[in-house]
Each structure stands twice: as structure tokens, then as C-alpha cells.
Amino acid sequence: MDEPERRTTVTRRRQAQEDRRRRRTVFLRELVEARALRERVRPRHTRNERLRQMMRARTFRY
């Protein structure tokens, strides 16, 4: 593989990583928004879910 091909391969890989990070950021932002909306709409269910999650975190062992 000569130098120009290697350079384009590295550039493509870098762009793919940047695209992946951008998509991941958007996904995580939307996930937070969805959880906040869910908490406003169904406060009792989300409170119970949060308590269950805390219990799972306490009982989980490495």
C-alpha cells in the first residue's frame, strides 16, 4: 500500500469514528430527553423503576 492510499484509509477511518461519536451523542441526548419526559408523565412508575435500579446496583458484585 503506498502513502496516498494509506492516508485516505486513515482519513476515512477518522471520519467514520467522528460520525459514530456524533450519532452516539445525539442518541444519548435523545435518551435523556425521553427519560425526563417519561418521568414527568408517569412519576410513580419512574420512581419505582429508579428504586429498583438502585437495588440492582447495590446487589451487583464484580
C-alpha positions as a LaTeX table, in Angstrom:
\begin{tabular}{lrrr}
\hline
Residue & $x$ (\AA) & $y$ (\AA) & $z$ (\AA) \\
\hline
Met1 & 0.00 & 0.00 & 0.00 \\
Asp2 & 1.52 & 3.32 & $-0.96$ \\
Glu3 & 1.35 & 6.55 & 1.05 \\
Pro4 & $-1.72$ & 8.23 & $-0.61$ \\
Glu5 & $-3.83$ & 5.09 & $-0.16$ \\
Arg6 & $-2.78$ & 4.78 & 3.46 \\
Arg7 & $-3.59$ & 8.45 & 4.05 \\
Thr8 & $-7.10$ & 8.10 & 2.58 \\
Thr9 & $-7.70$ & 4.96 & 4.63 \\
Val10 & $-6.72$ & 6.78 & 7.82 \\
Thr11 & $-8.88$ & 9.75 & 6.84 \\
Arg12 & $-11.90$ & 7.52 & 6.18 \\
Arg13 & $-11.42$ & 5.71 & 9.46 \\
Arg14 & $-11.17$ & 9.02 & 11.33 \\
Gln15 & $-14.32$ & 10.32 & 9.64 \\
Ala16 & $-16.17$ & 7.11 & 10.48 \\
Gln17 & $-15.17$ & 7.47 & 14.13 \\
Glu18 & $-16.30$ & 11.09 & 14.18 \\
Asp19 & $-19.64$ & 10.13 & 12.61 \\
Arg20 & $-20.08$ & 7.37 & 15.18 \\
Arg21 & $-19.35$ & 9.77 & 18.05 \\
Arg22 & $-21.77$ & 12.32 & 16.62 \\
Arg23 & $-24.54$ & 9.73 & 16.27 \\
Arg24 & $-23.84$ & 8.43 & 19.78 \\
Thr25 & $-24.05$ & 11.96 & 21.22 \\
Val26 & $-27.39$ & 12.56 & 19.53 \\
Phe27 & $-28.69$ & 9.19 & 20.72 \\
Leu28 & $-27.66$ & 9.80 & 24.33 \\
Arg29 & $-29.16$ & 13.30 & 24.29 \\
Glu30 & $-32.47$ & 11.94 & 22.99 \\
Leu31 & $-32.38$ & 9.15 & 25.56 \\
Val32 & $-32.02$ & 11.66 & 28.40 \\
Glu33 & $-34.89$ & 13.71 & 26.98 \\
Ala34 & $-37.08$ & 10.62 & 26.70 \\
Arg35 & $-36.36$ & 9.63 & 30.30 \\
Ala36 & $-37.16$ & 13.14 & 31.51 \\
Leu37 & $-40.43$ & 13.13 & 29.59 \\
Arg38 & $-41.31$ & 9.70 & 30.95 \\
Glu39 & $-40.62$ & 10.88 & 34.50 \\
Arg40 & $-42.95$ & 13.86 & 34.03 \\
Val41 & $-45.70$ & 11.74 & 32.52 \\
Arg42 & $-45.51$ & 8.74 & 34.86 \\
Pro43 & $-43.83$ & 9.87 & 38.11 \\
Arg44 & $-44.87$ & 6.87 & 40.21 \\
His45 & $-43.62$ & 4.33 & 37.69 \\
Thr46 & $-40.32$ & 6.10 & 37.22 \\
Arg47 & $-39.82$ & 6.41 & 40.98 \\
Asn48 & $-40.34$ & 2.66 & 41.38 \\
Glu49 & $-38.05$ & 1.99 & 38.44 \\
Arg50 & $-35.37$ & 4.22 & 39.95 \\
Leu51 & $-35.62$ & 2.37 & 43.29 \\
Arg52 & $-35.33$ & $-1.00$ & 41.52 \\
Gln53 & $-32.28$ & 0.25 & 39.65 \\
Met54 & $-30.67$ & 1.37 & 42.91 \\
Met55 & $-31.33$ & $-2.05$ & 44.46 \\
Arg56 & $-29.78$ & $-3.75$ & 41.43 \\
Ala57 & $-26.74$ & $-1.51$ & 41.70 \\
Arg58 & $-26.34$ & $-2.34$ & 45.40 \\
Thr59 & $-26.61$ & $-6.09$ & 44.94 \\
Phe60 & $-24.41$ & $-6.31$ & 41.86 \\
Arg61 & $-21.00$ & $-7.82$ & 42.56 \\
Tyr62 & $-17.94$ & $-7.78$ & 40.32 \\
\hline
\end{tabular}
